[in-house]
């Protein structure tokens, strides 16, 4: 098996038509500008909905129907849980990491392209627990606190360029900007709902959560600029 990006995909013209049907406010950017803007927003601790190419087949978002964040941020775990995923604030998120840099962060000696393997964070990156009176689950456990569980483990996705060139390019630019070769990668959905598929799903989920920006195809949307604050979620069966 060489990949799981087997679901539907949508062209920029289809995406634009959907956004216009919602009177959405958006920018259309060329690839380089889109990646640079996304990296800049991630550095500002913004939560990004990321929708590109074919939907993943299976239980994991692998970079095409994802919510992204900066794993170095001590507040990102609770922010994404409470404001976007609507679940308990202590639950950690999984990291995606450039495959050639994975061993710099995790005790992992093999690829994990489907985010199914758990490995410890390297000892030199760990942080000891503080006073016992503090909430252990809220204490930073490593230099990547948003993706490190209380036992110093993480469920890892490794990424090679050929597996997903656009997603890899984003990771590569984030590393160039920050020195960090990893991002938070969690599925684009809220608690109790399936992973989004279509542009309509993406916009509705974006509006109904508190994620900051949506990057879908070559379009960038700022939640604060949108005319809506709530939309009913609808599900449409996809053609074979």
JOGIGI-V685272 format. One record per backbone hydrogen bond with DSSP energy under -1.0 kcal/mol. CO is the residue of the C=O (numbers start at 1). NH is the residue of the N-H. E is the energy in kcal/mol with one decimal. If there is no record, write none. Layout:
CO | NH | E
CO | NH | E
This chain:
4 | 6 | -1.7
4 | 57 | -3.3
8 | 55 | -2.1
11 | 15 | -2.5
12 | 16 | -2.8
13 | 17 | -2.0
14 | 18 | -1.9
15 | 19 | -2.5
16 | 20 | -2.6
17 | 21 | -1.7
19 | 24 | -2.7
20 | 23 | -1.6
27 | 220 | -2.5
30 | 34 | -2.7
31 | 35 | -2.5
32 | 36 | -2.4
33 | 37 | -2.5
34 | 38 | -2.2
35 | 39 | -2.4
36 | 40 | -2.2
37 | 41 | -2.3
38 | 42 | -2.4
39 | 43 | -2.1
41 | 46 | -2.0
42 | 45 | -1.7
47 | 212 | -1.1
47 | 213 | -2.0
48 | 68 | -3.2
49 | 215 | -3.7
50 | 66 | -2.3
51 | 217 | -2.4
55 | 7 | -2.9
64 | 52 | -1.9
65 | 188 | -2.3
66 | 50 | -3.4
67 | 186 | -2.4
68 | 48 | -2.3
69 | 184 | -2.6
70 | 73 | -1.4
71 | 146 | -1.8
75 | 79 | -2.3
76 | 80 | -2.7
77 | 81 | -1.9
78 | 82 | -2.5
79 | 83 | -2.5
80 | 84 | -1.1
80 | 85 | -3.1
81 | 87 | -2.4
83 | 210 | -1.4
85 | 191 | -1.8
88 | 91 | -1.2
94 | 185 | -2.8
95 | 157 | -2.3
96 | 183 | -2.2
97 | 159 | -2.1
98 | 101 | -2.0
99 | 102 | -1.1
101 | 104 | -1.6
102 | 105 | -1.7
102 | 106 | -2.5
105 | 122 | -2.6
106 | 108 | -1.9
112 | 115 | -1.4
112 | 158 | -1.6
117 | 156 | -2.3
119 | 154 | -1.8
120 | 107 | -2.9
122 | 125 | -1.8
123 | 126 | -1.2
125 | 143 | -1.4
131 | 134 | -2.0
135 | 138 | -1.3
136 | 139 | -1.3
141 | 127 | -2.2
144 | 147 | -1.6
146 | 93 | -2.0
149 | 152 | -2.2
152 | 121 | -3.2
153 | 149 | -2.6
154 | 119 | -2.4
157 | 97 | -2.5
159 | 99 | -2.7
160 | 163 | -1.1
160 | 164 | -1.0
164 | 168 | -2.8
165 | 169 | -2.2
166 | 170 | -1.6
167 | 171 | -2.2
168 | 172 | -2.9
169 | 173 | -2.1
170 | 174 | -2.3
171 | 175 | -2.4
172 | 176 | -2.1
173 | 177 | -1.9
174 | 178 | -2.3
175 | 179 | -2.8
181 | 98 | -2.0
183 | 96 | -2.6
186 | 67 | -3.3
187 | 189 | -1.7
188 | 196 | -2.5
190 | 193 | -2.1
198 | 202 | -2.4
199 | 203 | -2.5
200 | 204 | -2.3
201 | 205 | -2.6
202 | 206 | -2.5
203 | 207 | -2.5
204 | 208 | -2.2
212 | 223 | -2.6
213 | 49 | -2.9
214 | 221 | -2.5
215 | 51 | -3.0
216 | 219 | -2.1
218 | 29 | -2.8
219 | 216 | -2.1
220 | 27 | -2.2
221 | 214 | -2.2
222 | 225 | -1.5
223 | 226 | -1.6
